[in-house]
Amino acid sequence: MIGTLTLDQLRILVAIADEGSFSAAGRALGRVQSAISQSVAALEETQGVILFDRTSYRPILTETGRVLVDQARSVLAGAARFEAVAAGTRAGLEAELTLAIDPLVQSAPFQGALRDLSDLYPDLPIAFSTEGLGGSLRRLRDGSAALAFCALLPSVPEDVIAYPLMRTAMRPVAAADHPLATLRRPVATAELEDHVQLVLSDPVAPSGPNYGLASARLWRFADLTRRLDFLLAGFGWCRMPDHLVADALKDGRLVALEIEDDTEPPEGLTIYAAHRRDRALGPAARWLLEAVRTRMQG
């Protein structure tokens, strides 16, 4: 019962719309026609609306009826998902799978495994968290995410289990009209100190550890997209994942910088799949972890 109506009444209403008549709906639902008619009459009376025009040989949905049939479909679909999630939880499946993904991590390598997961568990709700530097690890630690795909700097913490998946190259870049880009030669490390470096910081602990700093002048960003906007506008230089700057490098809006004696590893950051050491993964998270590792290592 939902207020003054029932799911059964909604099923009957949708069946009539789909089958074209009261009698056909009765046959589809295994009910006698009189029961179908009584259910519709009760629904019209309790809701104070006319769902069918009965002046013709066959009842025809009124304008209100057509709108409410669409609403009935949505309610029935929601009820079916409710039951499916409850059934999955009874069977041991997570009620919801929350994934934390670093903004530095590109989505494409994970989408195939996620598509397969959705096919395997079609009613499992999946939530994504993408925050600034440190957000994925924080989500794991506070229990709001089961699995993270992230960089772990400077090393893997003892309280998480992490599996290396891939490398993300971090290319030093600047806008085409930035003074560093106009040098047209390798840049000495000492020269970087005089130019603004656009860095990602943890929005919760902005004064916490930072990595890859080479300038004395820092502008801090929690959002990677916002940092890219300021990079393109020529406010400073920074290291960006290749996949995010490929188009801008190709069309000349950005220029790759060559840094003399660069101490950053050329292969880039290691991206891990990680989860808490003291918290067992649910079935969907375990399946996704293995699927991603298999795809990445294959």
HELIX and SHEET records of a PDB file:
HELIX    1   1 LEU A    7  GLU A   19  1                                  13    
HELIX    2   2 PHE A   22  LEU A   29  1                                   8    
HELIX    3   3 GLN A   33  GLN A   47  1                                  15    
HELIX    4   4 GLU A   63  ARG A   90  1                                  28    
HELIX    5   5 ALA A  108  LEU A  120  1                                  13    
HELIX    6   6 GLY A  135  ASP A  142  1                                   8    
HELIX    7   7 ALA A  181  LEU A  183  5                                   3    
HELIX    8   8 THR A  189  LEU A  192  1                                   4    
HELIX    9   9 LEU A  224  LEU A  232  1                                   9    
HELIX   10  10 ASP A  242  LYS A  250  1                                   9    
HELIX   11  11 PRO A  283  GLN A  297  1                                  15    
SHEET    1   A 2 PHE A  52  ASP A  53  0                                        
SHEET    2   A 2 ILE A  60  LEU A  61 -1                                        
SHEET    1   B 5 ILE A 126  SER A 129  0                                        
SHEET    2   B 5 LEU A  97  ILE A 101  1                                        
SHEET    3   B 5 LEU A 147  CYS A 150  1                                        
SHEET    4   B 5 LEU A 269  ARG A 276 -1                                        
SHEET    5   B 5 VAL A 160  THR A 168 -1                                        
SHEET    1   C 3 TRP A 237  PRO A 241  0                                        
SHEET    2   C 3 MET A 170  ALA A 175 -1                                        
SHEET    3   C 3 LEU A 254  ALA A 256 -1                                        
SHEET    1   D 2 GLN A 197  LEU A 200  0                                        
SHEET    2   D 2 LEU A 218  PHE A 221  1                                        
END                                                                             
